[in-house]
Amino acid sequence: MPVTVGRVEKMSKSKRNTVDPGVIIDRFGADTARWFVLSDNPPERDVEWTETGIQGASRFLLRLHRLTTAIAAEPRVENPGTFSGEAKKLRQLTHRTIVAVTEALDGFAFNVAVARLHELTGALAPAPSDPAHAWARFEAAETLAHLVAPMMPHVAEEIFAALRPGAGLIAQNPWPKADPVLLTIDEVTLAIQINGKLRGTFTASAGAPQAANIAAAANAVSSLLSGVTIVKQIYVPDRIVNFVVKT
């Protein structure tokens, strides 16, 4: 069978791909290099090596390590059994992230998985407001260690060892499973529009009655509705309340 030689392209400044991966590994480590490659583009696209991108990946790894090891150093608290407020929101985000990252990895959408892991990492930053929140932060940190392991195994093992001393390697522990109860969305944020233009938002219980949400939206933008005639109300459940008005 004849072999077709494909086109060879040199690295060039115009393509921003002039950084040697070997140099990156020597300078920042294999986990950073791997994280950057997986976060930069979908698998079907070429990676553009940039100093800015590598530094961003390095900062994320350092931040993740700092946050999770700080949580590991905090006094452990017992599972309170019930969660509300910030603790409940964090647990819901943690378990939604488990589902999203698992699906993304199965579909080789590594950049999508990276984006969701960035979101969950950001949610660790606020200091715990109560014991329930502290427990939820520990759960989120441990979950992050598992979810980042396929992409940054060395950092993941360090984090897991700090969180669970004596529990062995993270590679020997089971992949986290999402609690279906925590995947249910209790509250939603609805957009308020006037003639199709965004004028505000409000939070309501998921599945709240249409009349209640329209009334809440009208109250939130009452000053903007004063002196105009509401011609029509367009309601998209749990998403939008749009007032069509004329002056």
Secondary structure, 3 states (H helix, E strand, C coil): CCCCCCCCCCCCHHHCCCCCHHHHHHHHCHHHHHHHHHHHCCCCCCCCCCHHHHHHHHHHHHHHHHHHHHHHHCCCCCCCCCCCHHHHHHHHHHHHHHHHHHHHHHCCCHHHHHHHHHHHHHCCCCCCCCHHHHHHHHHHHHHHHHHHCCCCHHHHHHHHHHHCCCCCCHHHCCCCCCCHHHHCCCEEEEEEEECCEEEEEEEEECCCCHHHHHHHHHHHCHHHHCCCEEEEEEEECCCEEEEEEEC
